[in-house]
Amino acid sequence: MLNKDITINPDDLFLELGIMELPLNCVVVISEGKAKVRELPDHGEYRIVTHQGKIKRMRREEGEEF
């Protein structure tokens, strides 16, 4: 499971990602000048909870078929 914070260059506000370093299925979330990469679960959900237009929490819920 990949949980990685990414640095956004404050001078030119560019975000650079090396796609070879990322998992096949992931999500990049950008909020208030911060970026985070989270690997998506094989079976489950990734919920992004906001409050007043800002990201408050990212919640991972996994499950499997029975």
N, C-alpha and C positions, 0 to 999 in steps of 0.2 A: 504494500500500500504506500503510495507516494503522497506525502503532505509537504509541499515545498512553498516557501515564500519567495517571491521574485522581486528584484529591485527594479524600480522604474527610474531611469536617468532623470534627475531633477533639472538638468540644464536644457535638454531638448524634449523632455517628456516622451521619450521613446521606450518601448518595451521590446526587448529582444529575447526570443526563445529559440533554443536549439532543439528542433523537433526530433532529432535522433535521441535525445535524452529523455523525452517524454514517453509515458506509456501509450499503448494503442488507443485506449479509451480514457479520456480525462476531460476535465473542465477547467477553464481559466476564468477566474472571477476578479474583476477590477472594481475597486470602490475607494474613493477618497485618496487617490494617489498610491494605493497599495494594490498589489496583485498577488494572487495565490493560485497554485495549481493543486488540484485534488484528483486522485485516481478514482474512477467510477467503479462501484462494486459490480461483480459478475451478475448477481441477482439482488436487486434492492433499489433503494431510492437515495438521492442526495437532495436534501431540502435546504434552501437558502431562506433564512428568516430575516425579514427587514423590520426596521422601526424608524419611523419618520424619514423614510427615503434612504436610510443607511443600512448596510449589512450588519446585522447584530450577531448572527450565528450561522454556521454551516453544519448541518446535521446529517450523518450517514446512517441509513437504516438498511440492514442486510436481511436476507431471507433465503430460503431454498424451497424448491418444490418437494412435496412429500409423495 
